[in-house]
Amino acid sequence: MPTIMPVYGTRPEAIKMAPVVRALADDPVLDLDVVVTAQHRAMLDQVNELFGIVPDADLDVMTDRQSLVGLSARILDGLATVLAERRPHAVLVQGDTTTSTLAALAAFYERIPVFHLEAGLRSGDLAAPFPEEGNRRLTAQLAVLHFAPTPLARDNLVREGVPAEHVVVTGNTVIDALVHAVAADPLPFEDGRVSAAVESGDPLVLVTAHRRESWEHGIAATARALVRVLAAHPRVRVVLPQHRNPIVRGALGDDLRAHPRVVLTEPLDYRRFTRLLDACTLVLTDSGGVQEEAPSLGKPVLVTRDTTERPEAVAAGTARLVGTDEDRIVAEVSRLLDDPHAYAAMSRAVNPYGDGHASERVVAAVRAFFGLGERIADFSA
């Protein structure tokens, strides 16, 4: 019985890996050996608990203010030992994190096949998002089976020389996770200020900010823009779950932090975050996953980046790139708040990213790789 070893370490990876882990665990002809690096400790544990996943091995590599080089060294060293001892038949990695790329490299060194979940996303700019764009490209060179979430992602891989028969268009597993989370009984918000904002009936802007390339100027410009939006719209409220990185928190500035209609809260677990996403009016974000989740719930997405490796929602009209220019952010947020027609045009519940069955396609393709079954039809947006 082939053993599949999913390796992941951050909250976004855990969210997108969890539906596949559950599907693999239920499969009668595949064995499962889950390894986490704990690149993000607390946020990772929240997701594993939600989906009932207990890792078989935990590298616990997270340290305070960790550097990319130091993190990479700890992951590679820890996985070298795990892979040598456990010898899985394949390693499954997700997305574009340091964990995913180093896990792929460690598996390659051990001559273990690498399967890449959410393969083929490209921004075309190695500096944005950084280091994620580079991580994705490196992982693609090491993988033997590529799970592309959309036809566009598949086309990117084929254009780069990946044989088409090695690519499966699955849809994005984040939609599988979202369906699971939204269907669960809602949990009360632990922060009463978040509850008050949701229950107020006022327009609510959900904000996330964490991109490394925005640390120096972009996050601060976004914060200043939000203060201006709040001054011009006296009923609008902002909820911003803060990233745990102290550099990100410091960049938000005193004016936003002190504003009476702004809630800067601790990171929310996934069920509470999806509840907040469902309740908000619009989303201002530099997150990749939120660009995929919000359109499923009919929420307009303004992306505080100049490029995105997820252009499908932009093409569908449910997301718009606004960069980190302060004036443009103010103008675009205000347009959605003030113009019902502009809001309606972006709030169509169009989902180019999945149908909730991505995990089934992944497991079928894994079985087919080992000659234990047939693939099922690719996802078509």
C-alpha positions in Angstrom: 0.0 0.0 0.0 1.7 3.3 -1.1 2.3 5.8 1.7 1.7 9.4 0.9 3.4 12.0 3.2 1.8 15.4 3.2 4.3 18.0 4.5 3.1 21.5 5.5 3.9 24.2 8.1 1.7 27.3 7.8 -2.0 28.1 8.2 -2.6 28.7 4.5 -1.0 25.4 3.6 -2.9 23.6 6.4 -6.3 25.0 5.2 -5.7 23.8 1.6 -4.0 20.6 2.6 -6.6 19.5 5.2 -9.4 18.4 2.8 -6.8 16.3 0.9 -5.5 14.8 4.1 -9.0 13.8 5.1 -9.7 12.3 1.7 -6.4 10.3 1.8 -7.2 9.1 5.3 -10.5 7.7 4.0 -9.0 6.0 1.0 -8.7 2.2 1.3 -5.7 1.7 -1.0 -3.5 4.5 0.2 -1.6 5.0 3.5 -1.0 8.4 5.1 1.9 9.8 7.1 1.4 13.5 8.0 4.4 15.7 8.8 4.2 19.3 9.9 7.2 21.7 10.2 5.2 24.2 12.3 6.7 27.1 10.4 3.7 29.0 11.9 3.0 27.2 15.2 -0.3 28.5 16.7 -2.1 29.2 13.5 -1.2 25.8 12.1 -2.5 24.0 15.2 -5.9 25.8 14.9 -6.5 24.4 11.4 -5.4 20.9 12.3 -7.8 20.9 15.3 -10.7 22.1 13.1 -10.2 19.3 10.6 -9.4 16.7 13.2 -5.8 16.1 11.9 -3.2 14.8 14.3 0.3 14.9 12.7 2.4 11.8 12.7 5.6 13.9 13.0 6.1 17.5 14.1 9.5 19.3 13.4 8.5 22.4 15.5 11.0 24.6 13.6 9.5 28.0 14.5 11.7 30.5 16.3 11.2 34.1 17.2 12.0 36.5 14.3 13.2 33.7 12.2 15.1 34.4 9.0 14.4 32.6 5.7 17.9 31.1 5.6 17.7 29.8 9.2 14.2 28.5 8.7 15.2 26.8 5.5 18.2 25.1 7.2 16.0 23.8 10.0 13.3 22.4 7.7 15.8 20.7 5.4 17.7 19.2 8.2 14.6 18.0 10.0 13.0 16.5 6.9 16.2 14.7 5.9 15.9 12.6 9.1 12.2 12.0 8.8 12.4 10.9 5.1 15.3 8.6 5.7 13.5 6.9 8.6 10.0 6.7 7.2 10.6 6.3 3.4 7.2 7.3 2.0 6.3 6.5 -1.6 5.6 10.1 -2.3 5.7 13.5 -0.6 2.8 15.9 -1.1 3.5 19.7 -0.8 1.2 22.7 -1.1 1.7 26.1 -2.7 4.6 28.4 -2.3 5.9 28.5 1.2 9.4 27.8 2.5 8.1 24.6 3.9 6.8 23.4 0.5 9.9 24.1 -1.4 12.3 22.7 1.1 10.1 19.6 1.5 10.2 19.1 -2.2 14.0 19.5 -2.2 14.5 17.1 0.7 12.3 14.5 -1.1 14.2 15.0 -4.3 17.5 14.3 -2.5 16.0 11.1 -1.3 14.7 10.2 -4.8 11.1 10.3 -3.5 8.4 11.5 -6.0 7.0 15.0 -5.2 3.4 15.8 -5.8 2.6 19.6 -5.9 -0.8 20.8 -4.8 -1.9 24.3 -6.1 0.8 24.1 -8.9 1.2 26.5 -11.8 0.3 29.9 -10.3 2.5 32.6 -11.6 2.7 36.4 -11.2 5.6 36.7 -13.7 7.6 38.7 -11.2 10.2 37.0 -8.9 10.1 39.9 -6.5 6.3 39.9 -6.0 5.1 38.0 -4.1 8.5 37.4 -2.4 9.7 34.7 -1.9 6.5 32.9 -2.9 6.9 33.3 -6.7 10.4 31.9 -6.6 9.3 29.0 -4.3 6.6 28.0 -6.7 8.9 27.9 -9.7 11.5 25.9 -7.9 9.0 23.4 -6.6 7.7 22.9 -10.2 11.1 21.8 -11.3 11.1 19.0 -8.7 7.5 17.7 -8.9 6.5 14.7 -11.0 2.7 15.3 -10.5 1.2 18.8 -10.6 -2.2 19.6 -9.2 -3.2 22.8 -11.0 -6.2 24.6 -9.5 -7.4 26.1 -12.8 -6.9 25.7 -16.5 -4.8 28.9 -16.6 -2.4 27.4 -14.0 -2.2 24.2 -16.1 -1.3 26.3 -19.2 1.5 28.1 -17.3 3.1 24.7 -16.4 2.8 23.3 -20.0 4.3 26.5 -21.3 7.2 26.0 -19.0 7.8 22.5 -20.4 5.9 20.3 -17.9 4.3 17.4 -19.9 0.5 17.9 -20.1 0.0 14.3 -18.9 1.7 15.2 -15.6 -0.8 17.9 -14.8 -4.2 17.5 -13.3 -6.7 20.4 -13.1 -8.4 19.9 -9.8 -9.9 23.1 -8.7 -8.5 24.7 -5.6 -8.9 22.7 -2.4 -9.5 25.9 -0.5 -13.0 25.8 -1.8 -13.4 22.3 -0.3 -12.1 23.7 3.0 -14.4 26.7 2.8 -17.5 24.5 2.2 -16.6 22.5 5.3 -16.0 25.6 7.5 -19.1 27.5 6.4 -21.3 24.4 6.9 -20.1 24.0 10.5 -22.0 25.5 13.4 -20.8 29.2 13.7 -18.5 29.9 16.6 -18.9 33.1 18.6 -16.1 35.6 18.2 -13.8 35.6 21.2 -13.2 39.4 20.7 -16.4 41.2 21.6 -15.4 44.2 19.4 -15.5 41.9 16.4 -19.0 40.8 17.3 -20.1 44.4 17.7 -18.8 45.3 14.3 -20.5 42.4 12.6 -23.8 42.9 14.4 -23.8 46.7 14.0 -25.3 46.6 10.5 -22.8 49.2 9.4 -20.6 48.6 6.2 -17.7 46.4 7.2 -14.3 46.3 5.5 -12.3 43.2 6.2 -8.6 43.8 5.9 -5.6 41.5 5.8 -2.0 42.6 5.4 1.3 40.7 5.7 3.2 40.5 2.4 7.0 40.8 2.9 7.4 43.1 -0.1 5.0 45.6 1.6 6.8 45.7 5.0 8.7 48.9 4.3 6.0 51.1 2.7 3.0 49.2 1.5 1.3 48.3 4.8 1.8 51.8 6.2 0.2 53.3 3.0 -2.7 50.9 3.3 -3.2 51.9 7.0 -3.2 55.6 6.1 -5.7 55.0 3.3 -8.0 53.3 5.7 -7.9 56.2 8.1 -8.9 58.5 5.2 -11.8 56.2 4.2 -13.1 56.1 7.7 -13.0 59.9 7.9 -15.1 60.2 4.7 -17.5 57.4 5.7 -18.7 57.9 9.3 -20.6 54.6 9.4 -17.9 52.3 8.0 -16.1 49.9 10.3 -12.8 48.0 9.7 -11.8 44.7 11.2 -8.1 43.7 10.7 -6.9 40.4 12.1 -3.3 41.1 12.7 -0.5 38.9 11.4 1.7 37.7 14.3 4.9 39.1 12.8 5.9 42.2 14.9 7.2 44.0 11.8 3.8 43.8 10.2 2.0 45.0 13.4 4.4 47.9 13.7 3.8 49.0 10.2 0.1 49.6 10.8 0.7 52.9 12.7 -0.8 54.7 15.6 -3.6 56.5 13.8 -5.2 53.3 12.6 -4.6 51.5 15.8 -6.3 54.3 17.8 -9.4 54.8 15.6 -12.6 54.0 17.4 -14.2 52.2 14.4 -11.2 50.0 13.8 -10.8 46.6 15.4 -7.2 45.2 15.3 -7.7 41.7 16.6 -5.5 38.7 17.0 -5.5 36.1 14.2 -8.9 34.3 13.9 -9.2 30.6 13.6 -10.4 29.5 10.2 -14.1 29.0 11.2 -14.3 32.4 12.7 -12.5 34.0 9.8 -14.8 32.5 7.3 -17.8 33.7 9.4 -16.3 37.2 9.3 -15.6 36.9 5.6 -19.2 36.0 5.0 -20.4 39.0 7.1 -18.2 41.7 5.6 -19.1 44.2 2.9 -15.8 44.0 1.0 -12.3 42.8 1.4 -9.0 44.7 1.2 -6.2 42.1 1.2 -2.7 41.1 0.0 -3.5 37.5 0.8 -3.6 34.8 -1.9 -6.1 32.5 -0.3 -8.6 35.3 0.5 -8.6 36.2 -3.2 -9.9 32.7 -3.8 -12.3 32.4 -0.9 -14.1 35.8 -1.1 -15.5 35.4 -4.6 -17.2 32.2 -3.5 -19.2 34.3 -0.9 -19.9 37.1 -3.3 -17.5 39.6 -1.7 -15.7 42.2 -3.8 -11.9 41.9 -3.3 -9.5 44.8 -3.6 -5.9 43.4 -3.8 -3.2 45.6 -2.4 -0.6 44.3 -4.8 0.6 45.3 -8.2 0.6 41.7 -9.6 -1.2 38.5 -8.7 -0.6 34.9 -9.5 -4.4 34.5 -9.2 -5.7 36.5 -12.2 -8.9 34.4 -12.7 -11.0 36.5 -10.3 -9.7 39.7 -11.8 -10.8 38.5 -15.2 -14.2 37.5 -13.8 -14.6 41.0 -12.3 -14.8 40.0 -8.7 -11.3 41.2 -7.8 -9.3 44.2 -8.7 -5.6 45.0 -8.3 -5.2 48.4 -6.4 -1.6 48.2 -5.4 -0.4 50.1 -2.3 -0.8 53.7 -3.5 -2.7 55.5 -0.8 -4.8 57.6 -3.1 -5.9 54.7 -5.2 -6.9 52.6 -2.3 -9.0 55.4 -0.9 -10.7 55.9 -4.3 -11.4 52.2 -4.9 -12.7 51.4 -1.5 -14.9 54.6 -1.6 -16.2 53.6 -5.0 -17.5 50.3 -3.7 -19.0 51.9 -0.6 -20.6 54.8 -2.5 -21.7 53.3 -5.9 -24.3 50.5 -5.6 -23.8 49.6 -9.3 -20.0 49.3 -8.9 -20.6 47.1 -5.9 -23.1 44.9 -7.6 -20.8 44.4 -10.6 -18.1 43.0 -8.3 -20.2 41.1 -5.8 -21.5 38.5 -8.2 -20.9 35.1 -6.6 -18.7 33.9 -9.5 -16.1 31.3 -8.5 -13.4 30.5 -11.0 -11.4 28.5 -8.4 -13.3 25.3 -7.7 -16.5 23.3 -7.2 -15.8 21.7 -3.8 -14.5 18.4 -5.3 -10.8 19.2 -5.7 -9.7 16.7 -3.1 -11.5 13.9 -4.9 -9.6 14.7 -8.1 -6.3 14.8 -6.2 -6.8 11.4 -4.6 -8.0 9.8 -7.9 -4.8 11.1 -9.6 -2.6 9.8 -6.8 -4.2 6.4 -7.1 -3.7 6.5 -10.9 0.0 7.4 -10.4 0.5 4.1 -8.6 -1.7 2.1 -11.0 -4.5 1.7 -8.5 -7.3 3.5 -10.4 -8.3 6.0 -13.0 -8.2 9.8 -12.9 -11.6 11.6 -12.9 -12.5 14.5 -15.2 -10.5 17.7 -14.8 -12.2 20.8 -13.2 -13.4 23.3 -15.7 -14.3 26.8 -14.4 
